[in-house]
Amino acid sequence: MEPIAVTVRGEGRWVLIHRCTNCGRLRLNKTAGDDNVLLLMRLAALPLTMPFIPFAAEPEPEPATNGNSSQTPPRKPRTRKAKA
């Protein structure tokens, strides 16, 4: 079992959500007074560190399929001319 999240039940009681590493079943466990508060806070803040929208790099262009085996080199960015 590995802890994957923290949730809050009635009266502000924190509950750990564990997932079984073998079957994937979820289980809830109440937190105890001697649990490490710093680790609980890190687990609670974990969703804030992952963006909701996946920011992936732009996909690379696919090679040409028109029978031409040569590929065009990538374009260089344009530079602005300095004003005189």
Backbone as ProteinMPNN parsed JSONL, in Angstrom:
{"seq_chain_A": "MEPIAVTVRGEGRWVLIHRCTNCGRLRLNKTAGDDNVLLLMRLAALPLTMPFIPFAAEPEPEPATNGNSSQTPPRKPRTRKAKA", "coords_chain_A": {"N_chain_A": [[0.857, -1.184, 0.0], [0.522, 2.192, -0.85], [0.624, 5.63, 0.039], [-1.407, 7.966, -1.639], [-2.917, 10.276, -1.66], [-4.565, 12.914, 0.225], [-7.482, 13.57, 2.028], [-10.222, 15.47, 3.408], [-12.447, 14.866, 5.977], [-15.602, 15.156, 7.742], [-15.701, 17.585, 10.437], [-13.092, 18.439, 10.109], [-11.304, 16.337, 10.003], [-8.503, 14.613, 8.877], [-7.879, 12.297, 6.246], [-6.078, 9.614, 4.941], [-5.501, 8.435, 1.653], [-4.856, 5.371, 0.372], [-3.265, 3.294, -2.071], [-3.271, 0.018, -3.281], [-0.342, -1.641, -4.219], [-0.301, -3.941, -5.681], [-2.93, -4.74, -6.656], [-4.259, -2.339, -7.064], [-6.382, -1.387, -5.568], [-8.209, 1.004, -3.664], [-7.957, 2.394, -0.407], [-9.1, 3.891, 2.629], [-7.655, 5.629, 5.354], [-7.694, 6.824, 8.621], [-5.932, 9.66, 9.872], [-3.376, 9.716, 12.363], [-2.458, 11.01, 15.598], [0.292, 10.973, 15.854], [1.284, 11.065, 13.295], [3.43, 12.282, 10.692], [3.264, 15.603, 10.195], [4.386, 17.307, 8.293], [4.907, 15.581, 6.127], [2.273, 14.869, 5.538], [1.275, 17.347, 4.681], [2.87, 17.752, 2.418], [1.916, 15.684, 0.808], [-0.722, 16.499, 0.538], [-0.375, 18.835, -0.931], [0.567, 17.937, -3.327], [-1.093, 17.689, -5.754], [-1.108, 20.359, -6.557], [1.329, 20.802, -7.659], [1.316, 19.666, -10.113], [0.452, 20.464, -13.373], [-2.872, 21.199, -14.518], [-3.536, 21.282, -17.197], [-1.837, 19.537, -19.614], [1.384, 20.469, -20.419], [3.083, 20.059, -23.089], [5.94, 19.641, -25.183], [6.098, 20.978, -28.508], [4.973, 18.819, -31.062], [7.198, 16.978, -33.167], [7.605, 17.556, -36.672], [6.19, 15.254, -38.999], [7.923, 13.01, -41.189], [8.14, 13.593, -44.745], [5.854, 11.966, -46.931], [5.693, 11.637, -49.632], [7.187, 10.093, -51.313], [9.63, 11.207, -51.673], [12.734, 10.965, -50.351], [14.387, 12.779, -49.173], [14.633, 15.17, -46.592], [13.412, 18.359, -45.624], [15.43, 20.886, -44.206], [15.065, 22.284, -40.878], [13.454, 25.454, -40.447], [15.107, 28.59, -39.991], [14.77, 31.054, -37.453], [13.413, 34.256, -38.204], [15.247, 37.304, -38.293], [15.115, 40.622, -37.077], [15.734, 43.608, -38.87], [18.052, 46.101, -37.983], [17.103, 49.4, -37.086], [17.996, 52.36, -38.795]], "CA_chain_A": [[0.0, 0.0, 0.0], [1.257, 3.446, -0.892], [-0.269, 6.789, 0.164], [-1.445, 8.735, -2.878], [-3.621, 11.547, -1.499], [-5.151, 13.232, 1.521], [-8.769, 14.235, 1.927], [-10.719, 15.942, 4.707], [-13.81, 14.442, 6.304], [-16.293, 16.046, 8.669], [-15.01, 18.114, 11.612], [-11.7, 18.706, 9.801], [-10.5, 15.118, 10.182], [-7.753, 14.239, 7.683], [-7.909, 10.871, 5.924], [-5.134, 9.234, 3.901], [-5.967, 7.499, 0.637], [-3.788, 4.45, -0.009], [-3.533, 2.414, -3.216], [-2.524, -1.241, -3.238], [0.619, -1.696, -5.32], [-0.544, -5.156, -6.464], [-4.215, -4.785, -7.368], [-4.739, -0.99, -7.341], [-7.538, -1.064, -4.739], [-8.053, 2.18, -2.806], [-8.425, 2.266, 0.979], [-9.019, 5.112, 3.416], [-7.119, 5.466, 6.703], [-7.677, 8.057, 9.4], [-4.602, 10.047, 10.33], [-3.177, 9.59, 13.806], [-1.8, 12.153, 16.205], [1.74, 10.908, 15.721], [1.68, 11.121, 11.882], [4.301, 13.397, 10.348], [2.437, 16.654, 9.607], [5.067, 17.811, 7.104], [4.652, 14.64, 5.037], [0.855, 15.001, 5.181], [1.135, 18.588, 3.909], [3.479, 17.513, 1.097], [0.995, 14.848, 0.063], [-1.903, 17.307, 0.224], [-0.015, 19.845, -1.923], [1.057, 17.297, -4.541], [-1.831, 18.063, -6.968], [-0.8, 21.736, -6.954], [2.597, 20.821, -8.39], [1.1, 19.11, -11.441], [-0.486, 21.318, -14.101], [-4.114, 20.58, -14.959], [-3.395, 21.156, -18.639], [-0.481, 19.045, -19.877], [2.2, 21.334, -21.251], [4.06, 19.224, -23.771], [6.66, 20.299, -26.264], [5.429, 20.836, -29.789], [5.39, 17.584, -31.712], [8.08, 17.162, -34.306], [6.883, 17.285, -37.913], [6.39, 13.92, -39.539], [8.659, 13.048, -42.457], [7.322, 13.633, -45.954], [5.519, 10.634, -47.419], [5.388, 11.716, -51.058], [8.161, 9.321, -52.061], [10.904, 11.902, -51.652], [13.386, 10.542, -49.121], [15.123, 13.887, -48.55], [13.814, 16.002, -45.724], [13.807, 19.762, -45.622], [15.973, 21.271, -42.903], [14.176, 23.191, -40.152], [13.626, 26.878, -40.757], [15.747, 29.437, -39.0], [13.891, 32.177, -37.12], [13.738, 35.521, -38.843], [15.812, 38.359, -37.434], [14.695, 41.965, -37.503], [16.824, 44.506, -39.273], [18.203, 47.237, -37.077], [16.718, 50.692, -37.67], [19.14, 53.267, -38.96]], "C_chain_A": [[0.893, 1.235, 0.0], [0.279, 4.605, -0.742], [-0.224, 7.608, -1.119], [-2.111, 10.095, -2.718], [-4.1, 11.7, -0.062], [-6.487, 13.899, 1.245], [-9.217, 14.634, 3.329], [-12.163, 15.493, 4.86], [-14.414, 15.458, 7.267], [-15.453, 16.406, 9.877], [-13.517, 18.299, 11.371], [-10.77, 17.528, 9.987], [-9.831, 14.74, 8.875], [-7.772, 12.732, 7.51], [-6.923, 10.631, 4.786], [-5.797, 8.26, 2.927], [-4.762, 6.679, 0.2], [-4.233, 3.645, -1.217], [-2.657, 1.175, -3.079], [-1.606, -1.31, -4.454], [0.418, -2.941, -6.181], [-1.814, -5.059, -7.299], [-4.778, -3.402, -7.692], [-5.942, -0.569, -6.516], [-7.232, 0.127, -3.838], [-8.636, 1.895, -1.426], [-8.225, 3.596, 1.69], [-8.533, 4.775, 4.814], [-7.162, 6.8, 7.416], [-6.244, 8.374, 9.801], [-4.554, 9.937, 11.85], [-2.443, 10.826, 14.311], [-0.295, 12.151, 16.04], [2.205, 10.853, 14.262], [2.504, 12.377, 11.626], [3.487, 14.449, 9.581], [3.071, 17.205, 8.329], [4.825, 16.887, 5.904], [3.189, 14.686, 4.593], [0.624, 16.242, 4.331], [1.733, 18.432, 2.515], [2.546, 16.69, 0.223], [-0.258, 15.624, -0.346], [-1.606, 18.324, -0.875], [0.429, 19.253, -3.251], [0.249, 17.659, -5.793], [-1.538, 19.489, -7.448], [0.491, 21.824, -7.756], [2.461, 20.282, -9.803], [0.104, 19.978, -12.193], [-1.713, 20.534, -14.555], [-4.072, 20.323, -16.466], [-1.983, 20.655, -18.914], [0.256, 19.957, -20.846], [3.298, 20.478, -21.866], [4.753, 20.05, -24.846], [5.902, 20.072, -27.563], [5.903, 19.553, -30.458], [6.274, 17.88, -32.924], [7.317, 16.836, -35.576], [7.208, 15.887, -38.43], [7.137, 14.011, -40.856], [7.697, 13.008, -43.644], [7.084, 12.221, -46.462], [5.217, 10.633, -48.909], [6.418, 10.972, -51.901], [9.529, 9.953, -52.092], [11.585, 11.587, -50.319], [14.147, 11.678, -48.443], [14.169, 14.738, -47.733], [14.317, 17.42, -45.781], [14.357, 20.103, -44.257], [15.015, 22.221, -42.191], [14.498, 24.637, -40.479], [14.328, 27.595, -39.621], [14.804, 30.589, -38.691], [14.376, 33.458, -37.813], [14.32, 36.494, -37.835], [15.37, 39.707, -37.985], [15.923, 42.798, -37.865], [16.851, 45.676, -38.319], [17.806, 48.521, -37.806], [17.91, 51.614, -37.709], [18.921, 54.584, -38.281]], "O_chain_A": [[1.876, 1.317, 0.737], [-0.797, 4.573, -1.339], [0.853, 7.913, -1.632], [-1.901, 10.983, -3.545], [-4.051, 10.77, 0.743], [-6.602, 14.708, 0.324], [-8.647, 14.18, 4.321], [-12.993, 15.716, 3.979], [-13.808, 16.487, 7.564], [-14.594, 15.631, 10.298], [-12.742, 18.315, 12.327], [-9.56, 17.711, 10.115], [-10.509, 14.563, 7.863], [-7.692, 11.979, 8.481], [-6.928, 11.352, 3.788], [-6.554, 7.377, 3.33], [-3.77, 7.224, -0.282], [-5.416, 3.347, -1.378], [-1.462, 1.268, -2.799], [-2.037, -1.068, -5.581], [0.919, -2.994, -7.305], [-1.782, -5.272, -8.511], [-5.688, -3.293, -8.514], [-6.481, 0.514, -6.741], [-6.125, 0.245, -3.312], [-9.672, 1.242, -1.295], [-7.291, 4.338, 1.387], [-8.938, 3.769, 5.397], [-6.712, 7.808, 6.87], [-5.441, 7.472, 10.04], [-5.576, 10.053, 12.527], [-1.876, 11.588, 13.528], [0.335, 13.207, 16.081], [3.387, 10.623, 14.004], [2.298, 13.408, 12.267], [3.071, 14.208, 8.448], [2.358, 17.534, 7.381], [4.57, 17.359, 4.797], [2.899, 14.556, 3.403], [-0.139, 16.199, 3.366], [1.168, 18.924, 1.538], [2.401, 16.966, -0.967], [-0.788, 15.431, -1.44], [-2.489, 18.644, -1.671], [0.648, 19.994, -4.209], [0.859, 17.92, -6.83], [-1.707, 19.786, -8.631], [0.723, 22.811, -8.454], [3.379, 20.42, -10.611], [-0.997, 20.21, -11.692], [-1.616, 19.365, -14.926], [-4.517, 19.28, -16.943], [-1.019, 21.29, -18.487], [-0.202, 20.185, -21.965], [4.319, 20.21, -21.231], [4.207, 21.033, -25.347], [5.159, 19.101, -27.702], [7.092, 19.234, -30.428], [6.114, 18.894, -33.604], [6.472, 15.941, -35.576], [8.335, 15.406, -38.316], [6.994, 15.001, -41.573], [6.596, 12.466, -43.558], [7.983, 11.38, -46.434], [4.553, 9.721, -49.402], [6.504, 11.211, -53.106], [10.498, 9.309, -52.494], [11.047, 11.919, -49.262], [14.514, 11.565, -47.274], [13.035, 14.991, -48.141], [15.511, 17.659, -45.966], [13.815, 19.659, -43.245], [14.225, 22.898, -42.85], [15.644, 24.998, -40.748], [14.166, 27.254, -38.449], [14.102, 31.059, -39.586], [15.574, 33.692, -37.977], [13.931, 36.504, -36.667], [15.268, 39.901, -39.196], [16.984, 42.696, -37.25], [15.809, 46.181, -37.899], [18.125, 48.709, -38.98], [18.724, 51.652, -36.787], [19.791, 55.455, -38.328]]}, "name": "protein", "num_of_chains": 1, "seq": "MEPIAVTVRGEGRWVLIHRCTNCGRLRLNKTAGDDNVLLLMRLAALPLTMPFIPFAAEPEPEPATNGNSSQTPPRKPRTRKAKA"}
